[in-house]
């Protein structure tokens, strides 16, 4: 009876965990490798101008498009100042230069280019300029929200690109409790995470003095594989206790004295409880791990950013039996 209650409690707990993992809102960082020039370590950069982020065309007709650029730029400057990688040119001086070069700083936000960025950097006396572009800024309800940034460090004397850092943050909608309204992380929240991630990548590039790689294994996938490992281990232990329970049961049936009967009956009961508990935990862990891995979106979206076709294997059923086919995915 105690074992049955414990198993029921474990099943309930695993279901609660699965609902929590699957329904809560999530901010997902898509792993994108940055570019860094091999000559970065040999170039002296002491003064950098950060220009207002250029926004995509569809934000030009949206109220608050200019504010989005200003907010993201200010957040990025604040994060970059804390990193203390180089001196930053005064923002007012940059604004005055943009007002002279364009009809207004607002016009830059809509039409700025990399060539213009290098010219502005030379005008303010900076060694390099950060040219930032907001690639995507999408809000959603239950489906998706997304913020994608592309940041380039341009060496003004040669108009060459020293590094390119891309951050793509996805917001997956859901609700943690059944009585809640479904929500998704806002673009503002995703923007803060994207800025923090980009500055962290920039720090790593400058600490190494050249190209780096980013991790392509998401936290969700790490938890998924960890749950799979725990599930396999628990199931293996459960199978062991199942076998020992069967052996003890055979000995219990063939016992011819009270001492052996009591001894093997106790072993059967204990081993039965262990294999049922470990088996239940193992199955719950396997289910959770498989669910986390299958619902991880980072690999799927990272593939969308790749220009190269990929091979994939898919199960198939034929008149002669089940099999596996190879398909080319674009």
VEXKE-614904 format. One record per residue (C-alpha): x, y, z; residue in one letter; residue number from 1. Coordinates in Angstrom, 3 decimals. Layout:
<torbas>
torba u X&v Y&w Z&rest A&nr NUM;
...
</torbas>
This chain:
<torbas>
torba u 0.000&v 0.000&w 0.000&rest X&nr 1;
torba u 2.793&v 2.415&w 0.918&rest X&nr 2;
torba u 4.599&v 1.598&w -2.319&rest X&nr 3;
torba u 1.449&v 2.249&w -4.354&rest X&nr 4;
torba u 0.937&v 5.636&w -2.699&rest X&nr 5;
torba u 4.568&v 6.558&w -3.261&rest X&nr 6;
torba u 4.366&v 5.581&w -6.925&rest X&nr 7;
torba u 1.192&v 7.653&w -7.361&rest X&nr 8;
torba u 2.910&v 10.645&w -5.765&rest X&nr 9;
torba u 5.925&v 10.243&w -8.079&rest X&nr 10;
torba u 3.724&v 10.020&w -11.169&rest X&nr 11;
torba u 1.830&v 13.137&w -10.082&rest X&nr 12;
torba u 5.086&v 15.004&w -9.430&rest X&nr 13;
torba u 6.475&v 14.045&w -12.848&rest X&nr 14;
torba u 3.282&v 15.266&w -14.537&rest X&nr 15;
torba u 3.518&v 18.581&w -12.683&rest X&nr 16;
torba u 7.136&v 18.946&w -13.804&rest X&nr 17;
torba u 6.220&v 18.165&w -17.397&rest X&nr 18;
torba u 3.427&v 20.776&w -17.337&rest X&nr 19;
torba u 5.780&v 23.349&w -15.816&rest X&nr 20;
torba u 8.512&v 22.688&w -18.391&rest X&nr 21;
torba u 6.108&v 22.641&w -21.302&rest X&nr 22;
torba u 3.693&v 25.470&w -20.576&rest X&nr 23;
torba u 5.750&v 28.206&w -18.943&rest X&nr 24;
torba u 6.904&v 31.098&w -21.118&rest X&nr 25;
torba u 10.486&v 30.764&w -22.279&rest X&nr 26;
torba u 13.166&v 33.022&w -23.698&rest X&nr 27;
torba u 15.414&v 31.006&w -26.011&rest X&nr 28;
torba u 18.816&v 32.133&w -27.210&rest X&nr 29;
torba u 19.565&v 30.872&w -30.716&rest X&nr 30;
torba u 23.263&v 29.908&w -30.923&rest X&nr 31;
torba u 24.943&v 31.948&w -33.671&rest X&nr 32;
torba u 28.722&v 31.968&w -34.079&rest X&nr 33;
torba u 30.251&v 35.462&w -34.213&rest X&nr 34;
torba u 32.853&v 36.567&w -36.741&rest X&nr 35;
torba u 36.131&v 38.074&w -35.592&rest X&nr 36;
torba u 39.032&v 39.202&w -37.756&rest X&nr 37;
torba u 42.270&v 37.269&w -37.069&rest X&nr 38;
torba u 44.079&v 40.630&w -37.106&rest X&nr 39;
torba u 41.967&v 42.030&w -34.235&rest X&nr 40;
torba u 44.730&v 41.351&w -31.718&rest X&nr 41;
torba u 47.170&v 43.496&w -33.710&rest X&nr 42;
torba u 44.968&v 46.593&w -33.975&rest X&nr 43;
torba u 45.017&v 49.250&w -31.272&rest X&nr 44;
torba u 41.530&v 50.511&w -30.450&rest X&nr 45;
torba u 41.152&v 53.002&w -27.630&rest X&nr 46;
torba u 38.117&v 55.072&w -28.654&rest X&nr 47;
torba u 34.865&v 53.645&w -30.005&rest X&nr 48;
torba u 31.721&v 55.463&w -31.144&rest X&nr 49;
torba u 28.422&v 53.621&w -30.679&rest X&nr 50;
torba u 25.870&v 54.832&w -33.219&rest X&nr 51;
torba u 22.095&v 54.562&w -32.784&rest X&nr 52;
torba u 20.805&v 51.182&w -33.946&rest X&nr 53;
torba u 19.306&v 51.165&w -37.428&rest X&nr 54;
torba u 15.770&v 49.768&w -37.484&rest X&nr 55;
torba u 14.089&v 47.571&w -40.141&rest X&nr 56;
torba u 11.677&v 49.101&w -42.614&rest X&nr 57;
torba u 8.535&v 47.741&w -40.986&rest X&nr 58;
torba u 9.371&v 49.634&w -37.778&rest X&nr 59;
torba u 9.477&v 52.931&w -39.681&rest X&nr 60;
torba u 5.694&v 52.894&w -39.903&rest X&nr 61;
torba u 5.168&v 51.734&w -36.343&rest X&nr 62;
torba u 4.637&v 54.228&w -33.550&rest X&nr 63;
torba u 7.620&v 54.142&w -31.212&rest X&nr 64;
torba u 10.078&v 52.745&w -33.774&rest X&nr 65;
torba u 12.570&v 55.499&w -33.012&rest X&nr 66;
torba u 12.196&v 54.883&w -29.264&rest X&nr 67;
torba u 13.033&v 51.192&w -29.763&rest X&nr 68;
torba u 16.341&v 52.162&w -31.392&rest X&nr 69;
torba u 17.197&v 54.699&w -28.681&rest X&nr 70;
torba u 16.331&v 52.316&w -25.815&rest X&nr 71;
torba u 18.387&v 49.462&w -27.249&rest X&nr 72;
torba u 21.325&v 51.755&w -28.005&rest X&nr 73;
torba u 21.341&v 53.232&w -24.497&rest X&nr 74;
torba u 21.109&v 49.767&w -22.922&rest X&nr 75;
torba u 23.989&v 48.551&w -25.081&rest X&nr 76;
torba u 26.143&v 51.585&w -24.201&rest X&nr 77;
torba u 25.500&v 51.062&w -20.472&rest X&nr 78;
torba u 26.476&v 47.368&w -20.722&rest X&nr 79;
torba u 29.552&v 48.205&w -22.805&rest X&nr 80;
torba u 30.676&v 50.834&w -20.298&rest X&nr 81;
torba u 30.583&v 48.239&w -17.521&rest X&nr 82;
torba u 32.719&v 45.904&w -19.646&rest X&nr 83;
torba u 35.453&v 48.607&w -19.830&rest X&nr 84;
torba u 36.946&v 47.319&w -23.061&rest X&nr 85;
torba u 37.645&v 50.768&w -24.520&rest X&nr 86;
torba u 36.653&v 54.410&w -24.175&rest X&nr 87;
torba u 33.302&v 55.450&w -25.634&rest X&nr 88;
torba u 32.764&v 58.662&w -27.574&rest X&nr 89;
torba u 30.341&v 61.145&w -26.020&rest X&nr 90;
torba u 26.793&v 60.541&w -27.259&rest X&nr 91;
torba u 26.040&v 64.256&w -27.712&rest X&nr 92;
torba u 29.022&v 64.638&w -30.013&rest X&nr 93;
torba u 27.780&v 61.717&w -32.088&rest X&nr 94;
torba u 24.270&v 63.200&w -32.268&rest X&nr 95;
torba u 25.624&v 66.578&w -33.419&rest X&nr 96;
torba u 27.653&v 64.869&w -36.142&rest X&nr 97;
torba u 24.640&v 62.877&w -37.300&rest X&nr 98;
torba u 22.545&v 66.063&w -37.395&rest X&nr 99;
torba u 25.170&v 67.637&w -39.665&rest X&nr 100;
torba u 25.645&v 64.584&w -41.884&rest X&nr 101;
torba u 21.943&v 63.731&w -42.197&rest X&nr 102;
torba u 18.813&v 65.781&w -41.947&rest X&nr 103;
torba u 18.576&v 64.533&w -38.347&rest X&nr 104;
torba u 19.736&v 61.732&w -36.089&rest X&nr 105;
torba u 16.284&v 60.233&w -36.657&rest X&nr 106;
torba u 17.038&v 59.991&w -40.380&rest X&nr 107;
torba u 20.145&v 57.923&w -39.542&rest X&nr 108;
torba u 18.024&v 55.425&w -37.628&rest X&nr 109;
torba u 16.055&v 54.714&w -40.806&rest X&nr 110;
torba u 18.767&v 54.939&w -43.488&rest X&nr 111;
torba u 22.226&v 54.480&w -41.913&rest X&nr 112;
torba u 24.754&v 52.238&w -43.699&rest X&nr 113;
torba u 28.145&v 50.768&w -42.838&rest X&nr 114;
torba u 29.919&v 53.269&w -45.112&rest X&nr 115;
torba u 28.101&v 56.133&w -43.393&rest X&nr 116;
torba u 29.058&v 54.657&w -40.007&rest X&nr 117;
torba u 32.779&v 54.733&w -40.858&rest X&nr 118;
torba u 32.453&v 58.349&w -42.024&rest X&nr 119;
torba u 30.743&v 59.356&w -38.768&rest X&nr 120;
torba u 33.457&v 57.547&w -36.793&rest X&nr 121;
torba u 36.180&v 59.535&w -38.574&rest X&nr 122;
torba u 34.277&v 62.773&w -38.004&rest X&nr 123;
torba u 34.119&v 62.239&w -34.220&rest X&nr 124;
torba u 37.753&v 61.088&w -34.018&rest X&nr 125;
torba u 37.026&v 57.471&w -33.014&rest X&nr 126;
torba u 39.299&v 54.543&w -33.863&rest X&nr 127;
torba u 36.317&v 52.303&w -34.536&rest X&nr 128;
torba u 32.548&v 52.523&w -34.622&rest X&nr 129;
torba u 29.831&v 50.066&w -33.584&rest X&nr 130;
torba u 27.248&v 49.802&w -36.343&rest X&nr 131;
torba u 24.167&v 48.074&w -34.947&rest X&nr 132;
torba u 21.128&v 46.892&w -36.901&rest X&nr 133;
torba u 17.856&v 45.608&w -35.461&rest X&nr 134;
torba u 17.088&v 42.730&w -37.826&rest X&nr 135;
torba u 13.853&v 41.611&w -36.156&rest X&nr 136;
torba u 11.664&v 43.089&w -33.467&rest X&nr 137;
torba u 8.449&v 41.092&w -33.328&rest X&nr 138;
torba u 5.867&v 40.769&w -30.589&rest X&nr 139;
torba u 3.460&v 37.858&w -30.263&rest X&nr 140;
torba u 0.860&v 36.429&w -27.924&rest X&nr 141;
torba u 0.888&v 32.662&w -27.592&rest X&nr 142;
torba u 3.001&v 31.961&w -30.663&rest X&nr 143;
torba u 6.313&v 33.813&w -30.793&rest X&nr 144;
torba u 8.139&v 37.015&w -30.142&rest X&nr 145;
torba u 11.621&v 37.612&w -31.470&rest X&nr 146;
torba u 14.462&v 40.122&w -31.300&rest X&nr 147;
torba u 17.489&v 39.748&w -33.555&rest X&nr 148;
torba u 20.437&v 42.151&w -33.472&rest X&nr 149;
torba u 23.531&v 42.409&w -35.642&rest X&nr 150;
torba u 26.475&v 44.428&w -34.313&rest X&nr 151;
torba u 29.607&v 45.249&w -36.314&rest X&nr 152;
torba u 32.819&v 46.877&w -35.154&rest X&nr 153;
torba u 34.113&v 48.938&w -38.088&rest X&nr 154;
torba u 37.739&v 50.114&w -38.165&rest X&nr 155;
torba u 37.236&v 53.637&w -39.508&rest X&nr 156;
torba u 40.633&v 54.142&w -41.185&rest X&nr 157;
torba u 40.070&v 51.202&w -43.561&rest X&nr 158;
torba u 36.288&v 50.682&w -43.292&rest X&nr 159;
torba u 37.058&v 47.033&w -42.497&rest X&nr 160;
torba u 34.940&v 44.843&w -40.224&rest X&nr 161;
torba u 36.761&v 43.669&w -37.100&rest X&nr 162;
torba u 33.928&v 41.595&w -35.667&rest X&nr 163;
torba u 30.268&v 40.773&w -36.221&rest X&nr 164;
torba u 28.127&v 39.661&w -33.288&rest X&nr 165;
torba u 24.589&v 38.414&w -33.855&rest X&nr 166;
torba u 22.066&v 37.759&w -31.134&rest X&nr 167;
torba u 18.729&v 36.117&w -31.828&rest X&nr 168;
torba u 16.297&v 35.709&w -28.935&rest X&nr 169;
torba u 12.995&v 33.842&w -29.270&rest X&nr 170;
torba u 10.065&v 34.135&w -26.899&rest X&nr 171;
torba u 7.880&v 31.036&w -26.646&rest X&nr 172;
torba u 4.412&v 31.562&w -25.225&rest X&nr 173;
torba u 2.556&v 29.567&w -22.635&rest X&nr 174;
torba u 1.102&v 29.683&w -19.143&rest X&nr 175;
torba u 2.473&v 28.241&w -15.952&rest X&nr 176;
torba u -0.918&v 27.572&w -14.376&rest X&nr 177;
torba u -4.140&v 26.455&w -16.015&rest X&nr 178;
torba u -6.126&v 29.479&w -14.831&rest X&nr 179;
torba u -3.639&v 31.990&w -16.280&rest X&nr 180;
torba u -3.900&v 33.830&w -19.575&rest X&nr 181;
torba u -1.271&v 32.634&w -22.081&rest X&nr 182;
torba u 1.625&v 35.074&w -22.439&rest X&nr 183;
torba u 4.939&v 35.280&w -24.238&rest X&nr 184;
torba u 8.156&v 37.152&w -23.283&rest X&nr 185;
torba u 7.961&v 40.734&w -24.528&rest X&nr 186;
torba u 10.400&v 42.166&w -27.114&rest X&nr 187;
torba u 11.661&v 44.520&w -24.392&rest X&nr 188;
torba u 12.608&v 41.554&w -22.208&rest X&nr 189;
torba u 14.200&v 39.738&w -25.148&rest X&nr 190;
torba u 16.107&v 42.929&w -26.047&rest X&nr 191;
torba u 17.734&v 43.100&w -22.615&rest X&nr 192;
torba u 18.807&v 39.474&w -22.889&rest X&nr 193;
torba u 20.088&v 39.997&w -26.438&rest X&nr 194;
torba u 22.137&v 43.037&w -25.392&rest X&nr 195;
torba u 23.617&v 41.230&w -22.388&rest X&nr 196;
torba u 24.494&v 38.239&w -24.573&rest X&nr 197;
torba u 26.100&v 40.385&w -27.258&rest X&nr 198;
torba u 28.286&v 42.274&w -24.767&rest X&nr 199;
torba u 29.370&v 38.992&w -23.186&rest X&nr 200;
torba u 30.375&v 37.702&w -26.633&rest X&nr 201;
torba u 32.237&v 40.945&w -27.399&rest X&nr 202;
torba u 34.158&v 40.619&w -24.118&rest X&nr 203;
torba u 35.169&v 37.058&w -24.984&rest X&nr 204;
torba u 36.316&v 38.125&w -28.467&rest X&nr 205;
torba u 38.531&v 40.889&w -27.065&rest X&nr 206;
torba u 39.865&v 38.713&w -24.260&rest X&nr 207;
torba u 40.934&v 36.104&w -26.803&rest X&nr 208;
torba u 41.993&v 38.674&w -29.384&rest X&nr 209;
torba u 40.329&v 36.852&w -32.255&rest X&nr 210;
torba u 37.655&v 34.354&w -33.345&rest X&nr 211;
torba u 35.655&v 32.374&w -30.784&rest X&nr 212;
torba u 32.918&v 29.736&w -30.872&rest X&nr 213;
torba u 29.641&v 29.829&w -28.995&rest X&nr 214;
torba u 27.922&v 26.882&w -27.355&rest X&nr 215;
torba u 25.349&v 25.205&w -29.590&rest X&nr 216;
torba u 23.837&v 23.188&w -26.754&rest X&nr 217;
torba u 20.947&v 25.006&w -25.095&rest X&nr 218;
torba u 20.171&v 24.820&w -21.387&rest X&nr 219;
torba u 16.926&v 23.029&w -22.220&rest X&nr 220;
torba u 18.813&v 20.361&w -24.153&rest X&nr 221;
torba u 21.338&v 19.957&w -21.306&rest X&nr 222;
torba u 18.464&v 19.342&w -18.880&rest X&nr 223;
torba u 16.921&v 16.967&w -21.392&rest X&nr 224;
torba u 20.027&v 14.832&w -21.769&rest X&nr 225;
torba u 20.567&v 14.912&w -18.006&rest X&nr 226;
torba u 17.019&v 13.629&w -17.476&rest X&nr 227;
torba u 17.617&v 10.912&w -20.075&rest X&nr 228;
torba u 20.792&v 9.811&w -18.286&rest X&nr 229;
torba u 19.022&v 9.760&w -14.932&rest X&nr 230;
torba u 16.132&v 7.812&w -16.478&rest X&nr 231;
torba u 18.386&v 5.161&w -18.000&rest X&nr 232;
torba u 20.277&v 4.773&w -14.708&rest X&nr 233;
torba u 17.049&v 4.486&w -12.694&rest X&nr 234;
torba u 15.579&v 1.965&w -15.116&rest X&nr 235;
torba u 18.770&v -0.134&w -15.018&rest X&nr 236;
torba u 18.662&v -0.135&w -11.210&rest X&nr 237;
torba u 14.941&v -0.988&w -11.341&rest X&nr 238;
torba u 15.632&v -3.972&w -13.629&rest X&nr 239;
torba u 18.309&v -5.160&w -11.182&rest X&nr 240;
torba u 15.895&v -5.071&w -8.242&rest X&nr 241;
torba u 13.202&v -6.722&w -10.384&rest X&nr 242;
torba u 15.548&v -9.655&w -11.034&rest X&nr 243;
torba u 16.582&v -9.926&w -7.381&rest X&nr 244;
torba u 12.892&v -9.840&w -6.370&rest X&nr 245;
torba u 12.171&v -12.754&w -8.739&rest X&nr 246;
torba u 15.136&v -14.721&w -7.366&rest X&nr 247;
torba u 14.024&v -14.065&w -3.769&rest X&nr 248;
torba u 10.459&v -15.078&w -4.684&rest X&nr 249;
torba u 11.644&v -18.429&w -6.084&rest X&nr 250;
torba u 13.605&v -19.044&w -2.877&rest X&nr 251;
torba u 10.589&v -17.963&w -0.809&rest X&nr 252;
torba u 8.336&v -20.552&w -2.511&rest X&nr 253;
torba u 10.868&v -23.336&w -1.975&rest X&nr 254;
torba u 11.638&v -22.477&w 1.680&rest X&nr 255;
torba u 10.994&v -25.279&w 4.178&rest X&nr 256;
torba u 11.448&v -23.424&w 7.476&rest X&nr 257;
torba u 10.014&v -20.302&w 9.133&rest X&nr 258;
torba u 13.341&v -18.432&w 9.167&rest X&nr 259;
torba u 13.841&v -18.690&w 5.382&rest X&nr 260;
torba u 10.186&v -17.914&w 4.708&rest X&nr 261;
torba u 10.389&v -14.657&w 6.724&rest X&nr 262;
torba u 13.792&v -13.752&w 5.250&rest X&nr 263;
torba u 12.898&v -14.192&w 1.569&rest X&nr 264;
torba u 9.425&v -12.706&w 1.994&rest X&nr 265;
torba u 11.060&v -9.533&w 3.374&rest X&nr 266;
torba u 13.542&v -9.486&w 0.458&rest X&nr 267;
torba u 10.710&v -9.869&w -2.062&rest X&nr 268;
torba u 8.777&v -6.989&w -0.512&rest X&nr 269;
torba u 11.784&v -4.675&w -0.312&rest X&nr 270;
torba u 13.041&v -5.451&w -3.824&rest X&nr 271;
torba u 9.510&v -5.117&w -5.219&rest X&nr 272;
torba u 9.216&v -1.646&w -3.731&rest X&nr 273;
torba u 12.629&v -0.626&w -5.077&rest X&nr 274;
torba u 12.031&v -1.732&w -8.655&rest X&nr 275;
torba u 8.592&v -0.115&w -8.767&rest X&nr 276;
torba u 9.931&v 3.175&w -7.399&rest X&nr 277;
torba u 13.050&v 3.227&w -9.576&rest X&nr 278;
torba u 11.085&v 2.080&w -12.626&rest X&nr 279;
torba u 8.536&v 4.857&w -12.169&rest X&nr 280;
torba u 11.234&v 7.486&w -11.639&rest X&nr 281;
torba u 13.152&v 6.153&w -14.647&rest X&nr 282;
torba u 10.152&v 6.273&w -16.973&rest X&nr 283;
torba u 9.224&v 9.770&w -15.772&rest X&nr 284;
torba u 12.804&v 10.977&w -16.293&rest X&nr 285;
torba u 12.974&v 9.419&w -19.759&rest X&nr 286;
torba u 9.676&v 11.003&w -20.737&rest X&nr 287;
torba u 10.741&v 14.399&w -19.420&rest X&nr 288;
torba u 14.130&v 14.184&w -21.157&rest X&nr 289;
torba u 12.621&v 13.195&w -24.505&rest X&nr 290;
torba u 10.044&v 15.978&w -24.226&rest X&nr 291;
torba u 12.668&v 18.632&w -23.420&rest X&nr 292;
torba u 14.889&v 17.576&w -26.325&rest X&nr 293;
torba u 12.070&v 17.332&w -28.865&rest X&nr 294;
torba u 10.657&v 20.727&w -27.877&rest X&nr 295;
torba u 14.030&v 22.498&w -27.920&rest X&nr 296;
torba u 13.775&v 25.193&w -30.598&rest X&nr 297;
torba u 17.372&v 26.400&w -30.778&rest X&nr 298;
torba u 18.642&v 23.728&w -33.178&rest X&nr 299;
torba u 15.581&v 24.085&w -35.372&rest X&nr 300;
torba u 15.961&v 27.864&w -35.666&rest X&nr 301;
torba u 19.732&v 27.690&w -36.018&rest X&nr 302;
torba u 19.175&v 25.457&w -39.047&rest X&nr 303;
torba u 16.932&v 28.133&w -40.533&rest X&nr 304;
torba u 19.811&v 30.591&w -40.393&rest X&nr 305;
torba u 22.115&v 28.191&w -42.232&rest X&nr 306;
torba u 22.511&v 28.460&w -46.008&rest X&nr 307;
torba u 23.701&v 24.870&w -46.381&rest X&nr 308;
torba u 21.416&v 21.892&w -47.016&rest X&nr 309;
torba u 21.527&v 19.142&w -44.391&rest X&nr 310;
torba u 20.889&v 15.413&w -44.497&rest X&nr 311;
torba u 18.428&v 13.949&w -42.041&rest X&nr 312;
torba u 17.121&v 10.465&w -41.295&rest X&nr 313;
torba u 13.428&v 9.695&w -40.962&rest X&nr 314;
torba u 11.612&v 6.474&w -39.974&rest X&nr 315;
torba u 9.324&v 5.016&w -42.621&rest X&nr 316;
torba u 6.909&v 2.106&w -42.969&rest X&nr 317;
torba u 6.879&v -0.038&w -46.112&rest X&nr 318;
torba u 5.018&v -3.232&w -47.096&rest X&nr 319;
torba u 8.188&v -5.175&w -46.293&rest X&nr 320;
torba u 8.466&v -3.649&w -42.818&rest X&nr 321;
torba u 9.753&v -0.572&w -40.981&rest X&nr 322;
torba u 12.901&v 1.194&w -42.120&rest X&nr 323;
torba u 14.834&v 4.446&w -42.284&rest X&nr 324;
torba u 15.159&v 6.817&w -45.240&rest X&nr 325;
torba u 17.682&v 9.588&w -45.862&rest X&nr 326;
torba u 16.286&v 12.955&w -46.869&rest X&nr 327;
torba u 17.874&v 16.235&w -47.949&rest X&nr 328;
torba u 16.584&v 19.167&w -45.907&rest X&nr 329;
torba u 17.027&v 22.736&w -47.190&rest X&nr 330;
</torbas>
